[in-house]
Amino acid sequence: PEPTPEPTPQPAKPVVVQGSGGQKTKPFDMPGGDFTVVITGNGDSNVIARLIPRGGDIFEGEALFNEISDGKYKYETVVYGLEPGSYYLDMVNDNAWVVTFTPLP
């Protein structure tokens, strides 16, 4: 019989977190690995985003963004070697925002 070909692994889907204003988000699960991180929104203020492990404190987190926005914005960064687990975002922001974590190949 013919050997069964190995299934092609499906690429991991992006993790999208959205909210409005300054807040600590509800926890969400992240796979481990490397990610491109993009934040988009609109506002005229400081945009600060930290990725914090659930049960951890702000000093254990990953600083993602600290920018001064002037209207509509889109900022991008990369996170390497993220451990799989449950995380939340600690946000400082005035308006609605969306943060997208896209796994790197």
NORBEL-V98831 format. One record per pair of residues at least 24 apart in sequence whose ideal C-beta (glycine too) atoms are under 10 Angstrom apart, sorted by the first residue. I is the first residue (numbers start at 1). J is the second residue. Records with the same first field share a line. If there is no record, write none. Layout:
I=J + J
This chain:
11=102 + 103 + 105
12=101 + 102 + 103 + 104 + 105
13=101 + 102 + 103
14=38 + 100 + 101 + 102 + 103
15=87 + 99 + 100 + 101 + 102 + 103
16=98 + 99 + 100 + 101 + 102
17=49 + 51 + 87 + 88 + 89 + 91 + 97 + 98 + 99 + 100 + 101
18=89 + 96 + 97 + 98 + 99 + 100
19=89 + 91 + 93 + 96 + 97 + 98 + 99
20=91 + 93 + 94 + 95 + 96 + 97
21=91 + 92 + 93 + 94 + 95 + 96 + 97
22=46 + 48 + 90 + 91 + 92 + 93 + 94
23=88 + 89 + 90 + 91 + 92 + 93 + 97
24=50 + 52 + 58 + 88 + 89 + 90 + 91
25=49 + 51 + 52 + 87 + 88 + 89 + 90 + 91 + 99
26=88 + 89
27=52 + 53 + 54 + 55 + 85 + 86 + 87 + 88 + 89
28=54 + 86 + 87 + 88 + 89 + 101
29=54 + 84 + 85 + 86 + 87
30=79 + 82 + 83 + 84 + 85 + 86 + 87 + 101 + 103
31=82 + 83 + 84 + 85 + 101 + 103
32=81 + 82 + 83 + 84 + 85 + 103
33=79 + 80 + 81 + 82 + 83 + 84 + 101 + 103 + 104 + 105
34=78 + 79 + 80 + 81 + 82 + 102 + 103 + 104 + 105
35=77 + 78 + 79 + 80 + 81 + 82 + 100 + 101 + 102 + 103 + 104
36=76 + 77 + 78 + 79 + 100 + 101 + 102 + 103 + 104
37=62 + 64 + 65 + 75 + 76 + 77 + 78 + 79 + 82 + 99 + 100 + 101 + 102
38=64 + 65 + 74 + 75 + 76 + 77 + 98 + 99 + 100 + 101 + 102
39=64 + 65 + 67 + 69 + 73 + 74 + 75 + 76 + 77 + 89 + 91 + 93 + 97 + 98 + 99 + 100
40=72 + 73 + 74 + 75 + 76 + 96 + 97 + 98 + 99 + 100
41=69 + 71 + 72 + 73 + 74 + 75 + 91 + 93 + 94 + 95 + 96 + 97 + 98 + 99
42=69 + 71 + 72 + 73 + 93 + 94 + 95 + 96 + 97
43=68 + 69 + 70 + 71 + 72 + 73 + 93 + 94 + 95 + 96 + 97
44=68 + 69 + 70 + 71 + 73 + 94 + 95
45=69 + 70 + 92 + 93 + 94 + 95
46=92 + 93 + 94
47=73 + 75 + 91 + 92 + 93 + 94 + 95 + 97
48=90 + 91 + 92 + 93
49=75 + 77 + 89 + 90 + 91 + 92 + 93 + 97 + 99
50=87 + 88 + 89 + 90 + 91 + 92
51=79 + 82 + 87 + 88 + 89 + 90 + 99 + 101
52=87 + 88 + 89 + 90
53=82 + 83 + 85 + 86 + 87 + 88
54=85 + 86 + 87 + 88
55=85 + 86 + 88
56=85 + 86 + 87 + 88
58=90
61=87 + 88 + 89 + 90
62=87
63=90
64=89 + 90 + 91 + 99 + 101
65=91 + 92 + 93 + 97 + 99
66=92
69=93 + 94 + 95 + 97
73=97
74=98
75=99
76=100 + 102
78=102 + 104
79=104
80=104
